[in-house]
Amino acid sequence: MSLRARVGMADAGEQIQKHSSMLLWFGFAVAILFGVLLYWLRCRHRVLYGAAEIVVALLLLYLFFFPEFQGYLALTWVGSLGPV
């Protein structure tokens, strides 16, 4: 492998690392903004916030007890007891 090819591969690795770092910072900023939105909702609209908490809790319970999803490699549904 030539030196030029090695340098090109190193540049590509650096670009991927910079891109993933930017995505991490973007995700962090979105999480902070989402937290501020939820705090505002909790302070201003307590009934909506409480209803949203109940809906999220029920959704998480449903996902916990019925974790079925479509398998990625096979075209079958996968559940808690394995492939269905």
mmCIF file of the N, C-alpha and C atoms, coordinates in Angstrom:
data_MODEL
# 
_entry.id   MODEL 
# 
loop_
_atom_site.group_PDB 
_atom_site.id 
_atom_site.type_symbol 
_atom_site.label_atom_id 
_atom_site.label_alt_id 
_atom_site.label_comp_id 
_atom_site.label_asym_id 
_atom_site.label_entity_id 
_atom_site.label_seq_id 
_atom_site.pdbx_PDB_ins_code 
_atom_site.Cartn_x 
_atom_site.Cartn_y 
_atom_site.Cartn_z 
_atom_site.occupancy 
_atom_site.B_iso_or_equiv 
_atom_site.pdbx_formal_charge 
_atom_site.auth_seq_id 
_atom_site.auth_comp_id 
_atom_site.auth_asym_id 
_atom_site.auth_atom_id 
_atom_site.pdbx_PDB_model_num 
ATOM 1   N N  . MET A 1 1  ? 0.858   -1.177  0.000  1.00 0.00 ? 1  MET A N  1 
ATOM 2   C CA . MET A 1 1  ? 0.000   0.000   0.000  1.00 0.00 ? 1  MET A CA 1 
ATOM 3   C C  . MET A 1 1  ? 0.896   1.230   0.000  1.00 0.00 ? 1  MET A C  1 
ATOM 4   N N  . SER A 1 2  ? 0.573   2.163   -0.842 1.00 0.00 ? 2  SER A N  1 
ATOM 5   C CA . SER A 1 2  ? 1.406   3.351   -0.975 1.00 0.00 ? 2  SER A CA 1 
ATOM 6   C C  . SER A 1 2  ? 1.161   4.315   0.187  1.00 0.00 ? 2  SER A C  1 
ATOM 7   N N  . LEU A 1 3  ? 2.102   5.214   0.322  1.00 0.00 ? 3  LEU A N  1 
ATOM 8   C CA . LEU A 1 3  ? 2.001   6.217   1.382  1.00 0.00 ? 3  LEU A CA 1 
ATOM 9   C C  . LEU A 1 3  ? 0.810   7.124   1.155  1.00 0.00 ? 3  LEU A C  1 
ATOM 10  N N  . ARG A 1 4  ? 0.554   7.460   -0.107 1.00 0.00 ? 4  ARG A N  1 
ATOM 11  C CA . ARG A 1 4  ? -0.585  8.323   -0.425 1.00 0.00 ? 4  ARG A CA 1 
ATOM 12  C C  . ARG A 1 4  ? -1.903  7.656   -0.007 1.00 0.00 ? 4  ARG A C  1 
ATOM 13  N N  . ALA A 1 5  ? -2.037  6.357   -0.251 1.00 0.00 ? 5  ALA A N  1 
ATOM 14  C CA . ALA A 1 5  ? -3.249  5.635   0.136  1.00 0.00 ? 5  ALA A CA 1 
ATOM 15  C C  . ALA A 1 5  ? -3.398  5.603   1.647  1.00 0.00 ? 5  ALA A C  1 
ATOM 16  N N  . ARG A 1 6  ? -2.280  5.424   2.354  1.00 0.00 ? 6  ARG A N  1 
ATOM 17  C CA . ARG A 1 6  ? -2.340  5.414   3.818  1.00 0.00 ? 6  ARG A CA 1 
ATOM 18  C C  . ARG A 1 6  ? -2.776  6.770   4.373  1.00 0.00 ? 6  ARG A C  1 
ATOM 19  N N  . VAL A 1 7  ? -2.246  7.835   3.786  1.00 0.00 ? 7  VAL A N  1 
ATOM 20  C CA . VAL A 1 7  ? -2.614  9.186   4.222  1.00 0.00 ? 7  VAL A CA 1 
ATOM 21  C C  . VAL A 1 7  ? -4.089  9.431   3.933  1.00 0.00 ? 7  VAL A C  1 
ATOM 22  N N  . GLY A 1 8  ? -4.583  8.977   2.772  1.00 0.00 ? 8  GLY A N  1 
ATOM 23  C CA . GLY A 1 8  ? -5.996  9.138   2.431  1.00 0.00 ? 8  GLY A CA 1 
ATOM 24  C C  . GLY A 1 8  ? -6.885  8.402   3.403  1.00 0.00 ? 8  GLY A C  1 
ATOM 25  N N  . MET A 1 9  ? -6.457  7.202   3.817  1.00 0.00 ? 9  MET A N  1 
ATOM 26  C CA . MET A 1 9  ? -7.254  6.441   4.787  1.00 0.00 ? 9  MET A CA 1 
ATOM 27  C C  . MET A 1 9  ? -7.255  7.134   6.139  1.00 0.00 ? 9  MET A C  1 
ATOM 28  N N  . ALA A 1 10 ? -6.115  7.733   6.515  1.00 0.00 ? 10 ALA A N  1 
ATOM 29  C CA . ALA A 1 10 ? -6.052  8.450   7.786  1.00 0.00 ? 10 ALA A CA 1 
ATOM 30  C C  . ALA A 1 10 ? -6.963  9.665   7.756  1.00 0.00 ? 10 ALA A C  1 
ATOM 31  N N  . ASP A 1 11 ? -6.989  10.379  6.614  1.00 0.00 ? 11 ASP A N  1 
ATOM 32  C CA . ASP A 1 11 ? -7.879  11.536  6.484  1.00 0.00 ? 11 ASP A CA 1 
ATOM 33  C C  . ASP A 1 11 ? -9.336  11.120  6.588  1.00 0.00 ? 11 ASP A C  1 
ATOM 34  N N  . ALA A 1 12 ? -9.688  9.991   5.973  1.00 0.00 ? 12 ALA A N  1 
ATOM 35  C CA . ALA A 1 12 ? -11.068 9.510   6.044  1.00 0.00 ? 12 ALA A CA 1 
ATOM 36  C C  . ALA A 1 12 ? -11.434 9.156   7.480  1.00 0.00 ? 12 ALA A C  1 
ATOM 37  N N  . GLY A 1 13 ? -10.507 8.556   8.211  1.00 0.00 ? 13 GLY A N  1 
ATOM 38  C CA . GLY A 1 13 ? -10.760 8.228   9.610  1.00 0.00 ? 13 GLY A CA 1 
ATOM 39  C C  . GLY A 1 13 ? -10.973 9.471   10.455 1.00 0.00 ? 13 GLY A C  1 
ATOM 40  N N  . GLU A 1 14 ? -10.177 10.503  10.176 1.00 0.00 ? 14 GLU A N  1 
ATOM 41  C CA . GLU A 1 14 ? -10.331 11.756  10.916 1.00 0.00 ? 14 GLU A CA 1 
ATOM 42  C C  . GLU A 1 14 ? -11.673 12.411  10.599 1.00 0.00 ? 14 GLU A C  1 
ATOM 43  N N  . GLN A 1 15 ? -12.088 12.348  9.326  1.00 0.00 ? 15 GLN A N  1 
ATOM 44  C CA . GLN A 1 15 ? -13.372 12.929  8.946  1.00 0.00 ? 15 GLN A CA 1 
ATOM 45  C C  . GLN A 1 15 ? -14.517 12.198  9.630  1.00 0.00 ? 15 GLN A C  1 
ATOM 46  N N  . ILE A 1 16 ? -14.437 10.882  9.691  1.00 0.00 ? 16 ILE A N  1 
ATOM 47  C CA . ILE A 1 16 ? -15.486 10.102  10.365 1.00 0.00 ? 16 ILE A CA 1 
ATOM 48  C C  . ILE A 1 16 ? -15.524 10.460  11.840 1.00 0.00 ? 16 ILE A C  1 
ATOM 49  N N  . GLN A 1 17 ? -14.359 10.597  12.462 1.00 0.00 ? 17 GLN A N  1 
ATOM 50  C CA . GLN A 1 17 ? -14.309 10.939  13.882 1.00 0.00 ? 17 GLN A CA 1 
ATOM 51  C C  . GLN A 1 17 ? -14.886 12.338  14.120 1.00 0.00 ? 17 GLN A C  1 
ATOM 52  N N  . LYS A 1 18 ? -14.582 13.296  13.251 1.00 0.00 ? 18 LYS A N  1 
ATOM 53  C CA . LYS A 1 18 ? -15.140 14.643  13.393 1.00 0.00 ? 18 LYS A CA 1 
ATOM 54  C C  . LYS A 1 18 ? -16.650 14.626  13.208 1.00 0.00 ? 18 LYS A C  1 
ATOM 55  N N  . HIS A 1 19 ? -17.112 13.834  12.234 1.00 0.00 ? 19 HIS A N  1 
ATOM 56  C CA . HIS A 1 19 ? -18.547 13.744  11.972 1.00 0.00 ? 19 HIS A CA 1 
ATOM 57  C C  . HIS A 1 19 ? -19.277 13.141  13.173 1.00 0.00 ? 19 HIS A C  1 
ATOM 58  N N  . SER A 1 20 ? -18.732 12.067  13.744 1.00 0.00 ? 20 SER A N  1 
ATOM 59  C CA . SER A 1 20 ? -19.397 11.454  14.894 1.00 0.00 ? 20 SER A CA 1 
ATOM 60  C C  . SER A 1 20 ? -19.340 12.373  16.110 1.00 0.00 ? 20 SER A C  1 
ATOM 61  N N  . SER A 1 21 ? -18.266 13.131  16.238 1.00 0.00 ? 21 SER A N  1 
ATOM 62  C CA . SER A 1 21 ? -18.176 14.085  17.338 1.00 0.00 ? 21 SER A CA 1 
ATOM 63  C C  . SER A 1 21 ? -19.226 15.180  17.198 1.00 0.00 ? 21 SER A C  1 
ATOM 64  N N  . MET A 1 22 ? -19.439 15.643  15.948 1.00 0.00 ? 22 MET A N  1 
ATOM 65  C CA . MET A 1 22 ? -20.469 16.663  15.720 1.00 0.00 ? 22 MET A CA 1 
ATOM 66  C C  . MET A 1 22 ? -21.849 16.102  16.023 1.00 0.00 ? 22 MET A C  1 
ATOM 67  N N  . LEU A 1 23 ? -22.103 14.843  15.665 1.00 0.00 ? 23 LEU A N  1 
ATOM 68  C CA . LEU A 1 23 ? -23.394 14.233  15.962 1.00 0.00 ? 23 LEU A CA 1 
ATOM 69  C C  . LEU A 1 23 ? -23.608 14.093  17.466 1.00 0.00 ? 23 LEU A C  1 
ATOM 70  N N  . LEU A 1 24 ? -22.548 13.774  18.205 1.00 0.00 ? 24 LEU A N  1 
ATOM 71  C CA . LEU A 1 24 ? -22.678 13.687  19.660 1.00 0.00 ? 24 LEU A CA 1 
ATOM 72  C C  . LEU A 1 24 ? -23.043 15.035  20.265 1.00 0.00 ? 24 LEU A C  1 
ATOM 73  N N  . TRP A 1 25 ? -22.386 16.092  19.803 1.00 0.00 ? 25 TRP A N  1 
ATOM 74  C CA . TRP A 1 25 ? -22.705 17.428  20.314 1.00 0.00 ? 25 TRP A CA 1 
ATOM 75  C C  . TRP A 1 25 ? -24.109 17.853  19.924 1.00 0.00 ? 25 TRP A C  1 
ATOM 76  N N  . PHE A 1 26 ? -24.532 17.489  18.706 1.00 0.00 ? 26 PHE A N  1 
ATOM 77  C CA . PHE A 1 26 ? -25.888 17.803  18.273 1.00 0.00 ? 26 PHE A CA 1 
ATOM 78  C C  . PHE A 1 26 ? -26.907 17.072  19.142 1.00 0.00 ? 26 PHE A C  1 
ATOM 79  N N  . GLY A 1 27 ? -26.669 15.801  19.411 1.00 0.00 ? 27 GLY A N  1 
ATOM 80  C CA . GLY A 1 27 ? -27.565 15.029  20.279 1.00 0.00 ? 27 GLY A CA 1 
ATOM 81  C C  . GLY A 1 27 ? -27.616 15.610  21.687 1.00 0.00 ? 27 GLY A C  1 
ATOM 82  N N  . PHE A 1 28 ? -26.469 16.055  22.190 1.00 0.00 ? 28 PHE A N  1 
ATOM 83  C CA . PHE A 1 28 ? -26.416 16.674  23.509 1.00 0.00 ? 28 PHE A CA 1 
ATOM 84  C C  . PHE A 1 28 ? -27.244 17.954  23.537 1.00 0.00 ? 28 PHE A C  1 
ATOM 85  N N  . ALA A 1 29 ? -27.116 18.783  22.503 1.00 0.00 ? 29 ALA A N  1 
ATOM 86  C CA . ALA A 1 29 ? -27.878 20.033  22.439 1.00 0.00 ? 29 ALA A CA 1 
ATOM 87  C C  . ALA A 1 29 ? -29.377 19.756  22.330 1.00 0.00 ? 29 ALA A C  1 
ATOM 88  N N  . VAL A 1 30 ? -29.755 18.757  21.543 1.00 0.00 ? 30 VAL A N  1 
ATOM 89  C CA . VAL A 1 30 ? -31.172 18.406  21.416 1.00 0.00 ? 30 VAL A CA 1 
ATOM 90  C C  . VAL A 1 30 ? -31.711 17.908  22.756 1.00 0.00 ? 30 VAL A C  1 
ATOM 91  N N  . ALA A 1 31 ? -30.928 17.121  23.475 1.00 0.00 ? 31 ALA A N  1 
ATOM 92  C CA . ALA A 1 31 ? -31.368 16.624  24.782 1.00 0.00 ? 31 ALA A CA 1 
ATOM 93  C C  . ALA A 1 31 ? -31.569 17.770  25.773 1.00 0.00 ? 31 ALA A C  1 
ATOM 94  N N  . ILE A 1 32 ? -30.667 18.745  25.756 1.00 0.00 ? 32 ILE A N  1 
ATOM 95  C CA . ILE A 1 32 ? -30.805 19.910  26.646 1.00 0.00 ? 32 ILE A CA 1 
ATOM 96  C C  . ILE A 1 32 ? -32.061 20.701  26.289 1.00 0.00 ? 32 ILE A C  1 
ATOM 97  N N  . LEU A 1 33 ? -32.285 20.946  25.001 1.00 0.00 ? 33 LEU A N  1 
ATOM 98  C CA . LEU A 1 33 ? -33.476 21.687  24.586 1.00 0.00 ? 33 LEU A CA 1 
ATOM 99  C C  . LEU A 1 33 ? -34.753 20.928  24.926 1.00 0.00 ? 33 LEU A C  1 
ATOM 100 N N  . PHE A 1 34 ? -34.733 19.607  24.767 1.00 0.00 ? 34 PHE A N  1 
ATOM 101 C CA . PHE A 1 34 ? -35.894 18.800  25.122 1.00 0.00 ? 34 PHE A CA 1 
ATOM 102 C C  . PHE A 1 34 ? -36.156 18.871  26.630 1.00 0.00 ? 34 PHE A C  1 
ATOM 103 N N  . GLY A 1 35 ? -35.098 18.867  27.422 1.00 0.00 ? 35 GLY A N  1 
ATOM 104 C CA . GLY A 1 35 ? -35.244 19.010  28.871 1.00 0.00 ? 35 GLY A CA 1 
ATOM 105 C C  . GLY A 1 35 ? -35.831 20.354  29.265 1.00 0.00 ? 35 GLY A C  1 
ATOM 106 N N  . VAL A 1 36 ? -35.388 21.421  28.606 1.00 0.00 ? 36 VAL A N  1 
ATOM 107 C CA . VAL A 1 36 ? -35.937 22.755  28.875 1.00 0.00 ? 36 VAL A CA 1 
ATOM 108 C C  . VAL A 1 36 ? -37.416 22.803  28.495 1.00 0.00 ? 36 VAL A C  1 
ATOM 109 N N  . LEU A 1 37 ? -37.761 22.193  27.363 1.00 0.00 ? 37 LEU A N  1 
ATOM 110 C CA . LEU A 1 37 ? -39.166 22.138  26.939 1.00 0.00 ? 37 LEU A CA 1 
ATOM 111 C C  . LEU A 1 37 ? -40.011 21.393  27.967 1.00 0.00 ? 37 LEU A C  1 
ATOM 112 N N  . LEU A 1 38 ? -39.513 20.259  28.441 1.00 0.00 ? 38 LEU A N  1 
ATOM 113 C CA . LEU A 1 38 ? -40.268 19.502  29.445 1.00 0.00 ? 38 LEU A CA 1 
ATOM 114 C C  . LEU A 1 38 ? -40.394 20.273  30.754 1.00 0.00 ? 38 LEU A C  1 
ATOM 115 N N  . TYR A 1 39 ? -39.336 20.996  31.145 1.00 0.00 ? 39 TYR A N  1 
ATOM 116 C CA . TYR A 1 39 ? -39.410 21.803  32.361 1.00 0.00 ? 39 TYR A CA 1 
ATOM 117 C C  . TYR A 1 39 ? -40.452 22.908  32.209 1.00 0.00 ? 39 TYR A C  1 
ATOM 118 N N  . TRP A 1 40 ? -40.475 23.562  31.047 1.00 0.00 ? 40 TRP A N  1 
ATOM 119 C CA . TRP A 1 40 ? -41.461 24.603  30.785 1.00 0.00 ? 40 TRP A CA 1 
ATOM 120 C C  . TRP A 1 40 ? -42.868 24.013  30.819 1.00 0.00 ? 40 TRP A C  1 
ATOM 121 N N  . LEU A 1 41 ? -43.032 22.831  30.205 1.00 0.00 ? 41 LEU A N  1 
ATOM 122 C CA . LEU A 1 41 ? -44.337 22.189  30.193 1.00 0.00 ? 41 LEU A CA 1 
ATOM 123 C C  . LEU A 1 41 ? -44.775 21.826  31.615 1.00 0.00 ? 41 LEU A C  1 
ATOM 124 N N  . ARG A 1 42 ? -43.839 21.358  32.431 1.00 0.00 ? 42 ARG A N  1 
ATOM 125 C CA . ARG A 1 42 ? -44.169 20.998  33.810 1.00 0.00 ? 42 ARG A CA 1 
ATOM 126 C C  . ARG A 1 42 ? -44.592 22.220  34.625 1.00 0.00 ? 42 ARG A C  1 
ATOM 127 N N  . CYS A 1 43 ? -43.947 23.355  34.370 1.00 0.00 ? 43 CYS A N  1 
ATOM 128 C CA . CYS A 1 43 ? -44.277 24.560  35.139 1.00 0.00 ? 43 CYS A CA 1 
ATOM 129 C C  . CYS A 1 43 ? -45.561 25.229  34.650 1.00 0.00 ? 43 CYS A C  1 
ATOM 130 N N  . ARG A 1 44 ? -45.797 25.249  33.352 1.00 0.00 ? 44 ARG A N  1 
ATOM 131 C CA . ARG A 1 44 ? -46.915 25.999  32.797 1.00 0.00 ? 44 ARG A CA 1 
ATOM 132 C C  . ARG A 1 44 ? -48.190 25.189  32.616 1.00 0.00 ? 44 ARG A C  1 
ATOM 133 N N  . HIS A 1 45 ? -48.058 23.927  32.231 1.00 0.00 ? 45 HIS A N  1 
ATOM 134 C CA . HIS A 1 45 ? -49.225 23.090  31.928 1.00 0.00 ? 45 HIS A CA 1 
ATOM 135 C C  . HIS A 1 45 ? -49.104 21.772  32.684 1.00 0.00 ? 45 HIS A C  1 
ATOM 136 N N  . ARG A 1 46 ? -49.431 21.810  33.952 1.00 0.00 ? 46 ARG A N  1 
ATOM 137 C CA . ARG A 1 46 ? -49.221 20.650  34.811 1.00 0.00 ? 46 ARG A CA 1 
ATOM 138 C C  . ARG A 1 46 ? -50.089 19.466  34.420 1.00 0.00 ? 46 ARG A C  1 
ATOM 139 N N  . VAL A 1 47 ? -51.300 19.717  33.953 1.00 0.00 ? 47 VAL A N  1 
ATOM 140 C CA . VAL A 1 47 ? -52.189 18.615  33.586 1.00 0.00 ? 47 VAL A CA 1 
ATOM 141 C C  . VAL A 1 47 ? -51.656 17.910  32.338 1.00 0.00 ? 47 VAL A C  1 
ATOM 142 N N  . LEU A 1 48 ? -51.226 18.676  31.346 1.00 0.00 ? 48 LEU A N  1 
ATOM 143 C CA . LEU A 1 48 ? -50.651 18.071  30.139 1.00 0.00 ? 48 LEU A CA 1 
ATOM 144 C C  . LEU A 1 48 ? -49.387 17.278  30.464 1.00 0.00 ? 48 LEU A C  1 
ATOM 145 N N  . TYR A 1 49 ? -48.567 17.824  31.337 1.00 0.00 ? 49 TYR A N  1 
ATOM 146 C CA . TYR A 1 49 ? -47.339 17.138  31.719 1.00 0.00 ? 49 TYR A CA 1 
ATOM 147 C C  . TYR A 1 49 ? -47.664 15.830  32.437 1.00 0.00 ? 49 TYR A C  1 
ATOM 148 N N  . GLY A 1 50 ? -48.627 15.868  33.330 1.00 0.00 ? 50 GLY A N  1 
ATOM 149 C CA . GLY A 1 50 ? -49.024 14.657  34.047 1.00 0.00 ? 50 GLY A CA 1 
ATOM 150 C C  . GLY A 1 50 ? -49.605 13.614  33.109 1.00 0.00 ? 50 GLY A C  1 
ATOM 151 N N  . ALA A 1 51 ? -50.422 14.049  32.166 1.00 0.00 ? 51 ALA A N  1 
ATOM 152 C CA . ALA A 1 51 ? -50.986 13.110  31.192 1.00 0.00 ? 51 ALA A CA 1 
ATOM 153 C C  . ALA A 1 51 ? -49.881 12.511  30.318 1.00 0.00 ? 51 ALA A C  1 
ATOM 154 N N  . ALA A 1 52 ? -48.924 13.327  29.928 1.00 0.00 ? 52 ALA A N  1 
ATOM 155 C CA . ALA A 1 52 ? -47.809 12.824  29.129 1.00 0.00 ? 52 ALA A CA 1 
ATOM 156 C C  . ALA A 1 52 ? -46.970 11.823  29.916 1.00 0.00 ? 52 ALA A C  1 
ATOM 157 N N  . GLU A 1 53 ? -46.777 12.069  31.217 1.00 0.00 ? 53 GLU A N  1 
ATOM 158 C CA . GLU A 1 53 ? -46.046 11.121  32.055 1.00 0.00 ? 53 GLU A CA 1 
ATOM 159 C C  . GLU A 1 53 ? -46.756 9.770   32.103 1.00 0.00 ? 53 GLU A C  1 
ATOM 160 N N  . ILE A 1 54 ? -48.072 9.800   32.229 1.00 0.00 ? 54 ILE A N  1 
ATOM 161 C CA . ILE A 1 54 ? -48.833 8.552   32.280 1.00 0.00 ? 54 ILE A CA 1 
ATOM 162 C C  . ILE A 1 54 ? -48.748 7.813   30.953 1.00 0.00 ? 54 ILE A C  1 
ATOM 163 N N  . VAL A 1 55 ? -48.872 8.539   29.846 1.00 0.00 ? 55 VAL A N  1 
ATOM 164 C CA . VAL A 1 55 ? -48.794 7.902   28.526 1.00 0.00 ? 55 VAL A CA 1 
ATOM 165 C C  . VAL A 1 55 ? -47.415 7.283   28.307 1.00 0.00 ? 55 VAL A C  1 
ATOM 166 N N  . VAL A 1 56 ? -46.359 7.986   28.660 1.00 0.00 ? 56 VAL A N  1 
ATOM 167 C CA . VAL A 1 56 ? -45.004 7.460   28.492 1.00 0.00 ? 56 VAL A CA 1 
ATOM 168 C C  . VAL A 1 56 ? -44.793 6.234   29.372 1.00 0.00 ? 56 VAL A C  1 
ATOM 169 N N  . ALA A 1 57 ? -45.291 6.271   30.601 1.00 0.00 ? 57 ALA A N  1 
ATOM 170 C CA . ALA A 1 57 ? -45.156 5.114   31.492 1.00 0.00 ? 57 ALA A CA 1 
ATOM 171 C C  . ALA A 1 57 ? -45.879 3.902   30.924 1.00 0.00 ? 57 ALA A C  1 
ATOM 172 N N  . LEU A 1 58 ? -47.087 4.089   30.403 1.00 0.00 ? 58 LEU A N  1 
ATOM 173 C CA . LEU A 1 58 ? -47.823 2.975   29.806 1.00 0.00 ? 58 LEU A CA 1 
ATOM 174 C C  . LEU A 1 58 ? -47.121 2.450   28.558 1.00 0.00 ? 58 LEU A C  1 
ATOM 175 N N  . LEU A 1 59 ? -46.571 3.332   27.765 1.00 0.00 ? 59 LEU A N  1 
ATOM 176 C CA . LEU A 1 59 ? -45.828 2.912   26.577 1.00 0.00 ? 59 LEU A CA 1 
ATOM 177 C C  . LEU A 1 59 ? -44.600 2.081   26.962 1.00 0.00 ? 59 LEU A C  1 
ATOM 178 N N  . LEU A 1 60 ? -43.873 2.525   27.974 1.00 0.00 ? 60 LEU A N  1 
ATOM 179 C CA . LEU A 1 60 ? -42.706 1.767   28.422 1.00 0.00 ? 60 LEU A CA 1 
ATOM 180 C C  . LEU A 1 60 ? -43.095 0.410   28.996 1.00 0.00 ? 60 LEU A C  1 
ATOM 181 N N  . LEU A 1 61 ? -44.199 0.357   29.737 1.00 0.00 ? 61 LEU A N  1 
ATOM 182 C CA . LEU A 1 61 ? -44.674 -0.933  30.238 1.00 0.00 ? 61 LEU A CA 1 
ATOM 183 C C  . LEU A 1 61 ? -45.039 -1.864  29.086 1.00 0.00 ? 61 LEU A C  1 
ATOM 184 N N  . TYR A 1 62 ? -45.713 -1.337  28.072 1.00 0.00 ? 62 TYR A N  1 
ATOM 185 C CA . TYR A 1 62 ? -46.080 -2.148  26.918 1.00 0.00 ? 62 TYR A CA 1 
ATOM 186 C C  . TYR A 1 62 ? -44.827 -2.679  26.208 1.00 0.00 ? 62 TYR A C  1 
ATOM 187 N N  . LEU A 1 63 ? -43.843 -1.805  25.995 1.00 0.00 ? 63 LEU A N  1 
ATOM 188 C CA . LEU A 1 63 ? -42.616 -2.237  25.332 1.00 0.00 ? 63 LEU A CA 1 
ATOM 189 C C  . LEU A 1 63 ? -41.843 -3.250  26.163 1.00 0.00 ? 63 LEU A C  1 
ATOM 190 N N  . PHE A 1 64 ? -41.935 -3.137  27.478 1.00 0.00 ? 64 PHE A N  1 
ATOM 191 C CA . PHE A 1 64 ? -41.234 -4.073  28.349 1.00 0.00 ? 64 PHE A CA 1 
ATOM 192 C C  . PHE A 1 64 ? -41.888 -5.452  28.310 1.00 0.00 ? 64 PHE A C  1 
ATOM 193 N N  . PHE A 1 65 ? -43.196 -5.509  28.341 1.00 0.00 ? 65 PHE A N  1 
ATOM 194 C CA . PHE A 1 65 ? -43.883 -6.794  28.395 1.00 0.00 ? 65 PHE A CA 1 
ATOM 195 C C  . PHE A 1 65 ? -44.112 -7.413  27.014 1.00 0.00 ? 65 PHE A C  1 
ATOM 196 N N  . PHE A 1 66 ? -44.131 -6.613  25.954 1.00 0.00 ? 66 PHE A N  1 
ATOM 197 C CA . PHE A 1 66 ? -44.350 -7.126  24.602 1.00 0.00 ? 66 PHE A CA 1 
ATOM 198 C C  . PHE A 1 66 ? -43.272 -6.582  23.658 1.00 0.00 ? 66 PHE A C  1 
ATOM 199 N N  . PRO A 1 67 ? -42.032 -7.008  23.835 1.00 0.00 ? 67 PRO A N  1 
ATOM 200 C CA . PRO A 1 67 ? -40.944 -6.439  23.020 1.00 0.00 ? 67 PRO A CA 1 
ATOM 201 C C  . PRO A 1 67 ? -40.824 -7.103  21.650 1.00 0.00 ? 67 PRO A C  1 
ATOM 202 N N  . GLU A 1 68 ? -41.877 -7.068  20.865 1.00 0.00 ? 68 GLU A N  1 
ATOM 203 C CA . GLU A 1 68 ? -41.846 -7.682  19.546 1.00 0.00 ? 68 GLU A CA 1 
ATOM 204 C C  . GLU A 1 68 ? -41.429 -6.656  18.505 1.00 0.00 ? 68 GLU A C  1 
ATOM 205 N N  . PHE A 1 69 ? -40.621 -7.095  17.585 1.00 0.00 ? 69 PHE A N  1 
ATOM 206 C CA . PHE A 1 69 ? -40.189 -6.241  16.493 1.00 0.00 ? 69 PHE A CA 1 
ATOM 207 C C  . PHE A 1 69 ? -39.866 -7.117  15.300 1.00 0.00 ? 69 PHE A C  1 
ATOM 208 N N  . GLN A 1 70 ? -39.728 -6.501  14.163 1.00 0.00 ? 70 GLN A N  1 
ATOM 209 C CA . GLN A 1 70 ? -39.416 -7.265  12.971 1.00 0.00 ? 70 GLN A CA 1 
ATOM 210 C C  . GLN A 1 70 ? -37.923 -7.540  12.933 1.00 0.00 ? 70 GLN A C  1 
ATOM 211 N N  . GLY A 1 71 ? -37.554 -8.798  12.710 1.00 0.00 ? 71 GLY A N  1 
ATOM 212 C CA . GLY A 1 71 ? -36.154 -9.176  12.642 1.00 0.00 ? 71 GLY A CA 1 
ATOM 213 C C  . GLY A 1 71 ? -35.450 -8.491  11.488 1.00 0.00 ? 71 GLY A C  1 
ATOM 214 N N  . TYR A 1 72 ? -34.180 -8.156  11.675 1.00 0.00 ? 72 TYR A N  1 
ATOM 215 C CA . TYR A 1 72 ? -33.452 -7.424  10.642 1.00 0.00 ? 72 TYR A CA 1 
ATOM 216 C C  . TYR A 1 72 ? -32.986 -8.350  9.528  1.00 0.00 ? 72 TYR A C  1 
ATOM 217 N N  . LEU A 1 73 ? -32.481 -9.504  9.879  1.00 0.00 ? 73 LEU A N  1 
ATOM 218 C CA . LEU A 1 73 ? -31.953 -10.393 8.849  1.00 0.00 ? 73 LEU A CA 1 
ATOM 219 C C  . LEU A 1 73 ? -33.045 -11.265 8.249  1.00 0.00 ? 73 LEU A C  1 
ATOM 220 N N  . ALA A 1 74 ? -33.924 -11.769 9.085  1.00 0.00 ? 74 ALA A N  1 
ATOM 221 C CA . ALA A 1 74 ? -35.015 -12.604 8.593  1.00 0.00 ? 74 ALA A CA 1 
ATOM 222 C C  . ALA A 1 74 ? -36.267 -11.737 8.474  1.00 0.00 ? 74 ALA A C  1 
ATOM 223 N N  . LEU A 1 75 ? -37.181 -12.143 7.643  1.00 0.00 ? 75 LEU A N  1 
ATOM 224 C CA . LEU A 1 75 ? -38.416 -11.378 7.467  1.00 0.00 ? 75 LEU A CA 1 
ATOM 225 C C  . LEU A 1 75 ? -39.506 -11.898 8.392  1.00 0.00 ? 75 LEU A C  1 
ATOM 226 N N  . THR A 1 76 ? -39.144 -12.192 9.626  1.00 0.00 ? 76 THR A N  1 
ATOM 227 C CA . THR A 1 76 ? -40.096 -12.700 10.612 1.00 0.00 ? 76 THR A CA 1 
ATOM 228 C C  . THR A 1 76 ? -40.162 -11.735 11.780 1.00 0.00 ? 76 THR A C  1 
ATOM 229 N N  . TRP A 1 77 ? -41.142 -11.940 12.622 1.00 0.00 ? 77 TRP A N  1 
ATOM 230 C CA . TRP A 1 77 ? -41.285 -11.133 13.828 1.00 0.00 ? 77 TRP A CA 1 
ATOM 231 C C  . TRP A 1 77 ? -40.575 -11.833 14.973 1.00 0.00 ? 77 TRP A C  1 
ATOM 232 N N  . VAL A 1 78 ? -39.894 -11.061 15.790 1.00 0.00 ? 78 VAL A N  1 
ATOM 233 C CA . VAL A 1 78 ? -39.153 -11.598 16.923 1.00 0.00 ? 78 VAL A CA 1 
ATOM 234 C C  . VAL A 1 78 ? -39.825 -11.103 18.194 1.00 0.00 ? 78 VAL A C  1 
ATOM 235 N N  . GLY A 1 79 ? -40.112 -12.022 19.105 1.00 0.00 ? 79 GLY A N  1 
ATOM 236 C CA . GLY A 1 79 ? -40.755 -11.665 20.359 1.00 0.00 ? 79 GLY A CA 1 
ATOM 237 C C  . GLY A 1 79 ? -39.935 -12.115 21.549 1.00 0.00 ? 79 GLY A C  1 
ATOM 238 N N  . SER A 1 80 ? -40.556 -12.108 22.726 1.00 0.00 ? 80 SER A N  1 
ATOM 239 C CA . SER A 1 80 ? -39.843 -12.471 23.941 1.00 0.00 ? 80 SER A CA 1 
ATOM 240 C C  . SER A 1 80 ? -39.485 -13.938 23.989 1.00 0.00 ? 80 SER A C  1 
ATOM 241 N N  . LEU A 1 81 ? -40.166 -14.789 23.211 1.00 0.00 ? 81 LEU A N  1 
ATOM 242 C CA . LEU A 1 81 ? -39.882 -16.221 23.190 1.00 0.00 ? 81 LEU A CA 1 
ATOM 243 C C  . LEU A 1 81 ? -39.071 -16.616 21.974 1.00 0.00 ? 81 LEU A C  1 
ATOM 244 N N  . GLY A 1 82 ? -38.514 -15.667 21.251 1.00 0.00 ? 82 GLY A N  1 
ATOM 245 C CA . GLY A 1 82 ? -37.728 -15.974 20.078 1.00 0.00 ? 82 GLY A CA 1 
ATOM 246 C C  . GLY A 1 82 ? -38.516 -15.709 18.809 1.00 0.00 ? 82 GLY A C  1 
ATOM 247 N N  . PRO A 1 83 ? -38.020 -16.234 17.687 1.00 0.00 ? 83 PRO A N  1 
ATOM 248 C CA . PRO A 1 83 ? -38.721 -15.999 16.410 1.00 0.00 ? 83 PRO A CA 1 
ATOM 249 C C  . PRO A 1 83 ? -40.130 -16.591 16.430 1.00 0.00 ? 83 PRO A C  1 
ATOM 250 N N  . VAL A 1 84 ? -41.052 -15.848 15.881 1.00 0.00 ? 84 VAL A N  1 
ATOM 251 C CA . VAL A 1 84 ? -42.446 -16.296 15.841 1.00 0.00 ? 84 VAL A CA 1 
ATOM 252 C C  . VAL A 1 84 ? -42.759 -16.778 14.438 1.00 0.00 ? 84 VAL A C  1 
# 
